[in-house]
Amino acid sequence: IENCILSGNIARGAGGSGGAINFYGSSSRSLVKNCLITGNSATLYGGAISSYILSSPDIRNCTFSKNTARKQGGAIYCDWSCEPIVTDSIFESCNAHAILEIAGDSATAVVKNTLFYNNSHGDYTLYDRVAAQFNDRTPAELDPSNRSGDPMFVSGPFGEFYLNQGSSPAVNSGSRTAAAAGLNVFTTAPGEQADSSLV
């Protein structure tokens, strides 16, 4: 799933999970790249993305904003069998723990070079099923490459999720160059200059 806008979707009903995307029962790693995922919701888990039964998505260069879940994982929910990888992304104003992972023996999610801001109930949380408790972790505890701070969204020709090039902590803070990521033909700048340097 690449170069998409997924916005305003709802997973309803008693089992409503994965407002925009629901990965279920696949041992192959699915890729979600360069997507804007905003304003999605679920009645249970994973307002934007839910991942169940060995499904382990690779999420790169995505922006999650204002996604909500009524129970857990406002942006991403992962059950104990999943091993998601999240890199070079932004999580802003998502509720119920932006990323929630159900703990098996230990945490298996990889989260790197990612910016978190204003996520109610926490940015990343492990839920221990045995002890029935939430164990919050700061972005830096997950990996030193993660950051906390306002992404400084600004409006541009195609909407409100461009980045203030002078003050956003997300600008040039990624894991590789825009060219290496295949994103140098896109832009985060409201003036529409193609991205260069780091993603």
ABEGO torsion letter per residue (X at the ends): XBGBBBBGBBBBEAABBGAABBBBGBABBBBBBGBBBBGBBBABBGAABBBBGGBBBBBBGBBBBGBBBABBGAABBBBAABBBBBBGBBBBGBBGEABBBBBBABBABBBBGBBBBGBBGEABBBBBAAAGBBBBBBAAAABAABBBEBAGBBBBAAEAABBBAAABAABGABABBAAAAGAAABBABAAGBBBBEBX
